[in-house]
Structure formats: structure tokens, C-alpha cells
Amino acid sequence: METQNLLNSFIEKYTERLDGLAVKDLKLNFEKVTTSGQLDIEELSLLIISLGKMLEFEGLMIVGIENARANQIPDTLINEALQIPAIMGMLNTYYKFRFFSEKNDSNASSEYGSPGLRMNALAKPLMGKEKFEIISLAISILNSCEKCVISHEKAVLDLGVSRNKIHDVMKLTAIVKGLSSF
């Protein structure tokens, strides 16, 4: 219950001076998705932290960190959630280039070869592969990297994540993107 109180309190305070139907819709959608039960407390907290960091939505990032600490999520996982947007930003940018070039040039893949980028953060994430992949999928959507979205969606499905959970992650990502524009 602590989780929902912190998140609801933040959304109430954030939207109290805003007016309009869009604000009301975003607020109601946020509350609905965060209480759907598809994401556990740790998944929700870490996702909120990463989305807040990615969108430079400082208030959301801070409430995500407060929420994580209130639920005794280790600082190592919080720190990892704060770093995912950086590593995914690098990879999403690179793989958008590769997708575009390979789509239009049949020689691009073989001529460019391996990216040669350090990606140790992907190998053994402290938060576990499932949470890392879920957050990476959300960040890839925000960065509009088609190749990465396809790859991370496949990875979470292969890990046994339900489409209902994936759908809620994507809805929350879209809602937070909307809220961040105010």
C-alpha cells in the first residue's frame, strides 16, 4: 500500500495546478496502470526510476527512488535503474543507424560488421534479466529504435513475461511520456 500512496500522492501534487481533460485522462490512466497488479512493487519502482531519468522528469524519478527505498529495494538496483537509459541510449542510437542502413543497403551488415561497443551492463544485470529487459524495452520505445524494440520484446516473451504485463509496461511508458510534457 505504501507504493500506491507515494505514487498517487506524487501524481495528485504534480497535476493539481494543471487543468484540462488531457491531464485528467493521464492521471486516471496512471492510477489504473500502476494498480493493475501486472507489475510487482520492485518492477514498478525500477521502471518509474528509469522512465523518470530517461524523460528528464525529475519529480517522477525522485518518487520512484523514494518508493524503492520505502520498499527496501537495494541501492545497487536503484543505481542500475538510473543507468539503463544511458546504455540503452547508446545502443538505441547505434542500432537505429544499423537498421536504417541495412534496410537500404544489402552490403551494410557485412561491411560494418560487429558494433564493437562495450555492453557488459547487459550481460548480468543485478536486477535480473527479466526486469532489465522490461525496462530496456520501455526505453527502446521512447528512443524509437525498431530493431531494439523487436529484440527486447522477443527477449521478455522468451523469459515467459505475459503479453498483459508487456502491455501495461508500454501503457505506463506512454502515460509517463504524456505527463512529462507538462
Secondary structure as UniProt FT lines:
FT   HELIX           2..15
FT   TURN            16..17
FT   HELIX           21..34
FT   HELIX           41..54
FT   TURN            55..56
FT   HELIX           58..70
FT   TURN            71..72
FT   HELIX           75..104
FT   TURN            106..107
FT   HELIX           108..112
FT   HELIX           120..123
FT   TURN            126..127
FT   HELIX           129..142
FT   TURN            143..144
FT   HELIX           146..158
FT   TURN            159..160
FT   HELIX           163..180
//
